[in-house]
Amino acid sequence: MDLNDRSALRHKLIQERLDMPDRLERAEVLQSVLRAWLIPRRELTIGAYWPIKGEFDPLPALYRWSESDPARRIGLPVVDKAHGTLSFRVWYPGCPMEEDAYGILKPKDTEEFQPQLLLVPCLGYGPCGLRLGYGGGFMDRTLAALQPRPATAGLAYAHGFQMLLKAQPHDMPLDAMLTEEGVVWDKRG
């Protein structure tokens, strides 16, 4: 497969992820990886995502993270179609939700905030913090616009590693990458 054909690669990776017979077991392991990785983090606000198309669901680990400190907040993205960016609204289990323009659930009428850490879903990933998303550019435009720029960590299953994936001019590198195999990289060392 030509890695320059990102559309075909995205389709292939989505299908592979959906077809994983052990995806739930991998997700349990990745929950543990994420919980352990969050322990030393100092951020009080984390932006995440509502999982779609077989993505790893970070919300159980984040909820456990938030339970230990009432100042900790979790946010889910809300699409700004006019600017092609995302804002983040507070999420908690049981909060009112509604579908956005793309049919993805988002918090309804909760407080907006800027996250200090963003957990980013990845279809695929390559060397040096490179992330392959769905191709809409929302996350890259959001990261380019946020000041100060939050720390970023990609979340994916290990099957998504693409050694020959090349960065495109708009790609914003991630600071860390976590899979069910552990921490793939972390700029903090």
C-alpha positions in Angstrom: 0.0 0.0 0.0 1.2 3.5 -0.9 1.6 5.4 2.4 1.1 8.6 0.5 -2.5 7.4 -0.2 -3.7 8.4 3.3 -7.4 7.8 2.4 -6.7 4.1 1.7 -4.5 3.8 4.7 -7.2 5.3 7.0 -9.8 2.9 5.6 -7.4 -0.1 6.1 -6.6 0.9 9.7 -10.2 1.5 10.7 -11.2 -1.9 9.3 -8.2 -3.6 11.0 -9.2 -2.0 14.3 -12.8 -3.0 14.0 -11.8 -6.6 13.1 -9.4 -7.1 16.0 -10.8 -10.2 17.8 -9.0 -9.1 21.1 -9.8 -5.4 20.9 -11.6 -5.4 24.3 -8.6 -7.2 26.0 -6.2 -4.7 24.4 -8.4 -1.8 25.6 -8.2 -3.1 29.2 -4.4 -3.2 29.0 -4.4 0.3 27.5 -6.6 1.5 30.3 -3.9 0.4 32.7 -1.2 2.0 30.7 -3.1 5.3 30.6 -3.9 5.3 34.4 -0.2 4.6 35.2 1.0 7.3 32.8 -1.4 9.9 34.4 -0.2 9.3 37.9 2.8 11.8 37.8 1.1 14.3 35.6 0.4 17.8 37.0 -2.3 19.0 34.7 -5.7 19.6 36.2 -7.7 19.8 32.9 -7.6 17.1 30.2 -9.3 17.2 26.9 -10.2 13.8 25.5 -12.7 12.4 22.9 -15.9 10.4 22.6 -14.7 7.1 21.0 -16.0 6.2 17.5 -15.1 3.5 15.0 -13.5 1.1 17.4 -11.3 3.7 19.1 -9.9 3.2 22.5 -12.2 4.7 25.2 -10.1 6.9 27.6 -13.0 8.0 29.7 -13.0 5.3 32.3 -9.3 5.9 33.1 -10.0 9.7 33.1 -12.9 9.4 35.4 -10.7 7.4 37.9 -8.0 10.1 37.5 -10.6 12.9 38.3 -12.0 11.2 41.4 -8.8 11.9 43.5 -9.0 15.7 43.1 -12.1 17.9 42.8 -10.2 20.5 40.8 -9.5 18.0 38.0 -11.8 18.4 34.9 -12.3 16.3 31.8 -13.5 17.8 28.6 -14.8 16.5 25.3 -14.5 18.3 22.0 -17.2 20.5 20.4 -16.7 21.2 16.7 -16.6 24.8 15.5 -17.5 24.3 11.8 -16.8 27.9 10.9 -13.2 27.7 11.9 -12.6 24.0 11.6 -11.3 23.8 15.2 -12.4 22.2 18.5 -13.3 23.7 21.8 -13.7 21.6 25.0 -16.6 21.3 27.3 -16.7 19.7 30.8 -17.7 16.0 30.7 -18.6 13.8 33.7 -20.5 10.5 33.8 -24.2 11.1 33.3 -23.8 14.7 32.0 -26.3 15.7 29.4 -25.1 14.9 25.9 -26.2 15.7 22.3 -25.0 14.8 18.8 -22.8 17.2 17.0 -23.0 17.9 13.2 -21.0 14.6 12.6 -23.2 12.4 14.8 -20.6 12.3 17.6 -21.8 12.8 21.2 -20.7 16.0 22.9 -21.5 17.6 26.3 -24.6 19.7 26.3 -24.5 23.1 28.0 -21.5 22.5 30.2 -18.7 24.9 30.9 -16.0 25.5 28.2 -12.3 25.4 29.2 -8.9 25.1 27.6 -7.2 21.8 28.5 -3.7 21.6 29.7 -3.3 18.1 28.3 -5.0 16.7 25.2 -5.5 12.9 24.7 -5.7 12.5 21.0 -7.2 9.5 19.2 -4.9 8.0 16.5 -5.8 5.8 13.6 -2.1 5.4 13.0 1.1 6.8 14.1 4.7 7.1 12.9 8.1 8.1 14.2 8.8 11.5 15.9 5.3 12.2 17.2 3.5 11.8 13.9 -0.2 11.1 14.1 -2.6 9.9 11.4 -6.2 11.0 12.2 -9.4 10.9 10.1 -8.2 13.6 7.7 -10.4 16.5 8.7 -7.6 18.5 10.2 -9.6 19.5 13.3 -7.0 18.4 15.8 -4.0 19.9 13.9 -5.8 23.3 13.5 -6.9 23.2 17.2 -3.3 22.5 18.4 -1.9 25.3 16.1 -4.5 27.8 17.6 -4.3 27.0 21.3 -2.1 29.3 23.4 -0.5 28.1 25.4 -0.3 24.8 23.5 -1.4 21.9 25.7 0.7 18.8 26.2 -0.5 16.0 23.9 -0.6 12.3 24.1 -1.8 10.0 21.3 -3.8 6.9 22.1 -3.9 4.0 19.7 -3.6 0.3 19.3 -0.1 -0.9 18.4 -1.3 -2.2 15.0 -1.4 1.4 13.9 2.3 2.0 13.8 3.4 3.0 10.3 7.2 3.2 10.2 7.3 4.9 6.8 4.5 7.4 7.5 5.7 10.9 6.4 4.6 14.2 8.0 2.6 16.7 6.0 3.1 20.4 6.4 0.1 20.9 8.6 0.8 17.9 10.9 1.3 18.8 14.6 3.6 16.3 16.4 2.4 14.7 19.6 4.5 14.8 22.8 3.7 11.2 23.8 2.2 8.0 22.4 0.5 5.3 24.4 -0.6 1.9 23.2 -1.5 -1.4 24.8 2.2 -2.3 24.6 3.1 0.7 26.8 4.5 4.2 26.4 5.9 4.2 22.8 7.5 7.6 23.3 7.3 10.5 25.8 9.2 13.8 25.3 9.5 14.1 29.1 12.0 11.3 28.9 
